């Protein structure tokens, strides 16, 4: 069986393409009707191949020089080495003390006319490799309207060729005889013993072939295809380029999936962290809720303490603060209209007989050592019609004073 895992084979029939399917036992079964599968093994018709057997020196245990020799031969025949893929392959037909006889096939036409695009082919094999070839024989059959020939040396394929004649008449006989003569002249080989015909021919044409080639002609049905024992390695440049592109796309897809995996992992970790934070918050809220009655008792005690603050703290006692302020009054010229005090501020307003008295009293409040625990703010006094002045002073506990009051 072939190393190619595909179960679909596109094989050139006599007049149109055939589709074959491989069963579990490795046997091919023809699928009737039009070929529908757009992938599979592509059997390359012989009309799209060029055969050029040649002798070469033998290199013991090293195939690299032979491969280089094959490449040079095809380059000399005008077949360029593709940037991607492989357009030829070779095999050893026979060996002697003088060297080896190499068989080789190259793609002459990339467009096979197949229902499968080259870039969709799973593998590419010459159509002749799917048939068991008789030993030391010539085989004649029809592919896609063209008659083709295969020559074997022993059990090994030597040469293939598509003949130019479209009808099996005298021109076809002359062309077959000329090909046999060229092969026999260039390479001394074992003679061909039989010509096998895998298509319909007339009895008259059969007798003419036997007379021209001096070998018997056997008319047989074309054998059922068999999987090649070894892949040939043919790969059109378009298919190679498509595979490289597909490989890049798969690599990009794997990279994208890896990035997506990292993002998913990161999101999962972030979601887990949020859940942990939520659990911590819920635990904290539970603890706070459990201590709420205790906190309320402390707050209630603090409110009660603030209510007692003026009575237990001399510096925050309103009468004491009022006494310290009154001590700054001059013997005459100042009259209080308002005095109020709470934990946030002290407010004093009054009337002075002149602007000078009002300003001096405001200045004395700001500089009094006994009232340093307050920061006084005194707007400009308002002068009345009779030169009297209204004044207002607000004192806010400083940081140190506020701490003491607290």
C-alpha positions in Angstrom: 0.0 0.0 0.0 1.0 3.6 -0.5 2.3 5.7 2.3 -0.3 8.3 1.2 -3.3 8.0 3.6 -5.9 9.4 1.1 -8.7 7.0 0.1 -9.6 8.8 -3.1 -7.8 8.2 -6.5 -8.3 10.3 -9.6 -7.2 8.1 -12.5 -7.3 9.0 -16.2 -9.6 6.6 -18.0 -9.8 6.1 -21.8 -11.9 9.1 -22.4 -12.5 10.8 -19.1 -11.3 10.9 -15.5 -12.3 8.1 -13.2 -12.7 8.2 -9.4 -11.6 5.2 -7.3 -12.0 4.7 -3.6 -9.8 2.5 -1.5 -11.5 0.1 0.9 -10.3 -1.1 4.3 -8.3 -4.0 2.7 -6.4 -1.5 0.5 -8.2 -2.5 -2.7 -9.4 0.1 -5.1 -13.1 0.2 -6.2 -14.3 2.4 -9.0 -17.0 5.0 -8.2 -19.5 5.2 -10.9 -20.7 8.6 -12.2 -18.9 11.9 -12.3 -15.9 12.4 -10.1 -17.1 14.7 -7.2 -14.3 14.6 -4.7 -12.1 17.7 -4.8 -9.1 16.1 -3.1 -7.2 12.8 -3.2 -4.3 11.1 -5.0 -3.7 12.6 -8.4 -2.6 10.1 -11.1 -0.6 12.2 -13.6 -1.5 11.2 -17.2 1.4 10.1 -19.3 0.7 12.9 -21.9 1.8 15.3 -19.1 5.1 13.5 -18.5 8.4 13.2 -20.4 10.5 10.1 -20.1 14.3 10.1 -20.7 16.2 7.0 -19.6 20.0 7.4 -19.6 23.2 5.6 -18.5 25.1 7.0 -15.5 28.1 6.1 -13.4 27.4 4.0 -10.3 28.2 5.4 -6.8 28.3 2.8 -4.2 26.0 3.6 -1.3 25.5 7.3 -2.3 22.5 8.4 -4.3 23.3 12.2 -4.1 25.6 12.2 -7.2 22.9 10.3 -9.2 20.2 12.8 -8.1 22.5 15.6 -9.1 23.1 13.9 -12.5 19.3 13.6 -13.0 18.8 17.3 -12.2 21.6 18.3 -14.7 20.0 16.1 -17.4 16.6 17.7 -17.1 18.1 21.2 -16.9 19.9 20.4 -20.1 16.6 19.3 -21.7 15.0 22.6 -20.7 13.1 21.6 -17.6 13.9 24.2 -14.9 14.3 23.3 -11.2 11.3 24.8 -9.4 11.7 27.1 -6.4 9.3 24.8 -4.5 8.2 21.3 -5.1 9.7 18.6 -7.3 9.1 18.2 -11.1 11.0 14.9 -11.7 12.0 11.6 -10.2 14.2 8.7 -11.2 14.8 5.1 -10.5 17.4 2.4 -11.4 16.4 0.1 -14.2 19.5 -2.1 -14.6 23.1 -2.2 -13.4 26.4 -3.5 -14.9 30.1 -3.1 -14.3 30.1 0.0 -16.6 27.4 1.8 -14.6 23.6 2.0 -14.2 20.7 2.6 -16.5 18.4 5.2 -15.0 14.8 5.7 -15.8 13.4 9.2 -15.1 10.1 11.1 -15.6 9.5 14.8 -15.5 6.4 17.0 -15.5 6.0 18.6 -18.9 2.5 20.0 -18.4 1.4 21.2 -14.9 -2.3 21.4 -16.0 -3.5 17.8 -16.1 -7.1 18.7 -16.8 -8.0 16.9 -13.6 -11.2 17.7 -11.6 -8.8 18.2 -8.7 -6.7 21.4 -8.5 -3.0 20.8 -8.2 -2.9 22.6 -4.8 -5.7 20.2 -3.5 -3.9 17.0 -4.4 -2.8 14.8 -1.5 -0.1 13.1 -3.6 1.0 12.9 -7.3 1.9 9.7 -8.9 2.3 8.8 -12.6 -0.6 6.8 -13.8 1.6 4.0 -15.0 2.7 3.3 -11.4 -0.8 2.2 -10.4 -0.7 -0.8 -12.7 1.2 -4.1 -12.5 3.4 -4.2 -15.5 4.3 -7.5 -17.3 7.9 -8.5 -17.4 10.0 -7.6 -20.5 6.9 -6.3 -22.3 5.4 -3.4 -24.2 2.0 -2.2 -22.9 -0.4 -0.1 -25.0 -3.5 1.5 -23.6 -5.6 4.7 -23.9 -5.6 7.7 -21.6 -8.0 10.6 -22.0 -8.3 10.0 -25.8 -4.5 9.5 -26.3 -2.7 6.2 -26.8 0.3 5.6 -24.5 3.1 3.1 -24.3 5.1 1.6 -21.4 8.3 -0.5 -21.8 9.6 -2.7 -19.1 13.1 -4.2 -18.6 12.6 -7.2 -16.4 9.9 -6.2 -13.9 11.1 -2.5 -13.9 9.6 0.3 -15.9 12.1 1.6 -18.5 10.3 4.2 -20.6 6.8 5.7 -21.2 5.6 7.6 -24.2 2.3 9.1 -25.6 2.1 8.4 -29.3 1.0 11.2 -31.6 -1.3 9.0 -33.7 -5.0 9.4 -32.7 -6.1 6.3 -34.6 -4.6 2.8 -34.4 -3.5 2.5 -38.0 -0.3 2.2 -39.9 1.1 5.5 -38.6 0.7 4.2 -35.0 2.5 1.0 -35.9 5.4 2.9 -37.5 5.7 5.2 -34.4 5.7 2.2 -32.0 8.3 0.4 -34.1 10.5 3.6 -34.2 10.4 4.0 -30.4 11.4 0.3 -29.9 14.2 0.7 -32.4 15.6 3.9 -30.6 15.5 2.1 -27.2 17.2 -1.0 -28.5 19.9 1.0 -30.3 20.8 3.3 -27.4 20.8 0.6 -24.7 21.5 -3.1 -25.3 18.6 -4.7 -23.5 16.8 -7.9 -23.1 14.3 -8.1 -26.0 10.6 -7.6 -25.4 8.7 -10.8 -25.5 5.1 -9.6 -25.6 3.0 -6.6 -26.4 0.0 -6.2 -24.1 -2.9 -4.2 -25.3 -5.3 -2.8 -22.6 -7.8 -1.3 -25.1 -10.0 -2.5 -28.0 -8.2 -3.0 -31.3 -9.2 -4.7 -34.5 -7.9 -8.1 -35.5 -6.3 -6.6 -38.6 -4.3 -4.1 -36.4 -3.3 -6.9 -34.1 -1.8 -8.9 -36.9 -0.1 -5.9 -38.3 1.5 -5.2 -34.9 2.7 -8.8 -34.6 4.2 -8.7 -38.1 6.0 -5.3 -37.5 7.4 -6.1 -34.0 7.8 -9.9 -34.4 6.3 -10.5 -31.0 2.9 -11.8 -29.9 0.1 -9.3 -29.1 -2.2 -10.1 -26.2 -5.5 -8.1 -25.8 -6.4 -7.8 -22.1 -8.6 -5.6 -19.9 -6.8 -2.9 -18.1 -5.9 -4.2 -14.6 -7.5 -2.8 -11.5 -5.2 -0.1 -10.0 -2.9 -0.9 -7.2 -1.3 1.5 -4.7 2.4 2.2 -5.6 4.8 0.5 -3.3 6.9 3.7 -2.9 5.8 7.3 -3.5 7.7 8.9 -6.4 7.9 12.4 -4.8 6.4 14.4 -7.6 5.0 17.7 -6.4 4.0 20.6 -8.7 5.2 24.0 -7.7 1.7 25.3 -7.3 0.9 22.5 -4.9 4.2 23.0 -3.0 3.4 26.8 -2.7 -0.1 26.0 -1.5 1.2 23.6 1.1 3.7 26.1 2.4 0.9 28.7 2.6 -1.3 26.2 4.5 1.6 25.4 6.8 2.0 29.1 7.6 -1.7 29.5 8.1 -1.7 26.5 10.5 1.3 28.0 12.4 -0.5 31.4 12.6 -3.7 29.6 13.8 -1.7 27.7 16.5 -0.1 31.0 17.5 -3.5 32.7 17.6 -4.9 29.8 19.7 -1.9 29.9 22.0 -2.5 33.7 22.5 -6.2 33.0 23.0 -5.3 30.4 25.6 -3.1 32.9 27.4 -5.9 35.5 27.3 -8.4 32.9 28.6 -6.0 31.8 31.3 -5.3 35.5 32.3 -9.0 36.2 32.3 -9.7 33.1 34.4 -6.9 34.2 36.8 -8.3 37.7 37.0 -11.9 36.4 37.5 -10.5 34.1 40.3 -8.7 37.1 41.9 -12.0 39.1 41.8 -13.9 36.2 43.4 -11.2 36.0 46.1 -11.5 39.8 46.6 -15.2 39.5 46.8 -14.9 36.8 49.4 -12.5 38.9 51.4 -14.9 41.9 51.2 -17.9 39.7 52.2 -15.9 38.4 55.1 -14.9 42.0 56.1 -18.5 43.2 55.8 -19.6 40.2 57.9 -17.1 41.2 60.6 -18.2 44.8 60.4 -21.8 43.8 60.7 -21.0 41.6 63.7 -19.3 44.5 65.4 -21.9 47.1 64.5 -23.6 47.1 68.0 -20.3 47.6 69.7 -19.4 50.5 67.3 -22.8 52.1 68.0 -22.2 51.9 71.7 -18.8 53.6 71.3 -20.3 56.3 69.1 -23.1 56.9 71.7 -20.5 57.2 74.5 -18.5 59.6 72.4 -21.6 61.8 71.8 -22.2 61.8 75.5 -18.6 62.7 76.2 -18.8 65.6 73.8 -21.9 66.8 75.6 -19.9 66.8 78.9 -16.8 68.3 77.3 -17.5 72.0 78.2 -18.0 71.0 81.9 -14.8 68.9 82.3 -12.3 70.8 80.2 -11.3 74.3 81.5 -10.0 75.4 78.1 -13.2 74.5 76.4 -15.5 75.9 79.1 -17.5 78.8 77.6 -17.5 80.9 80.8 -13.7 80.5 81.1 -13.2 81.4 77.4 -15.6 84.4 77.9 -13.6 85.5 81.0 -10.3 85.4 79.0 -11.9 87.5 76.2 -13.4 90.0 78.6 -10.0 90.4 80.3 -8.8 92.0 77.0 -11.5 94.7 77.0 -10.4 98.3 77.5 -12.0 100.2 80.4 -14.4 101.8 77.9 -15.2 102.0 74.2 -16.3 98.3 73.6 -19.7 96.8 74.0 -20.5 93.1 73.2 -23.6 92.3 71.2 -23.0 88.5 70.7 -20.9 85.7 72.2 -21.4 82.1 71.2 -19.2 79.0 71.4 -19.4 75.4 70.3 -16.9 72.7 69.5 -16.2 74.2 66.0 -15.8 77.9 66.6 -16.1 81.0 68.9 -18.1 84.0 67.6 -17.8 87.5 69.1 -19.5 90.6 67.7 -20.0 94.0 69.2 -19.8 97.8 68.8 -16.9 100.2 69.4 -17.0 103.9 69.9 -14.4 104.3 67.2 -12.6 102.3 64.5 -9.4 102.5 66.5 -11.0 100.7 69.5 -12.5 98.0 67.3 -9.2 97.3 65.4 -7.2 97.3 68.6 -9.5 94.8 70.3 -9.4 92.5 67.2 -5.6 92.7 67.3 -5.5 91.9 71.1 -7.6 88.8 70.5 -5.2 87.5 67.8 -2.1 88.0 70.0 -3.4 87.0 73.4 -1.3 84.2 74.9 -4.2 82.8 76.8 -6.2 82.4 73.5 -3.4 80.8 71.4 -5.6 77.7 71.1 -7.8 79.6 68.7 -7.1 81.1 65.2 -9.1 84.3 65.0 -10.4 85.7 61.8 -11.5 89.4 62.0 -13.0 91.1 59.0 -12.6 94.9 58.6 -15.0 96.7 61.1 -17.9 98.5 59.6 -17.9 102.3 60.3 -21.3 103.8 61.3 -22.6 107.4 60.7 -21.5 108.7 64.1 -18.0 107.2 63.7 -18.8 104.2 65.8 -17.8 100.8 64.4 -19.3 97.3 64.4 -16.9 94.4 64.5 -17.1 90.6 64.3 -14.5 88.0 65.2 -14.6 84.2 64.6 -12.1 81.9 66.3 -11.5 78.4 65.1 -9.6 75.9 67.3 -6.1 75.3 66.1 -4.8 71.7 65.6 -3.3 71.6 69.1 -6.3 73.3 70.5 -8.7 71.0 68.7 -6.8 68.0 70.0 -7.1 69.3 73.5 -10.8 70.1 73.0 -11.3 66.6 71.5 
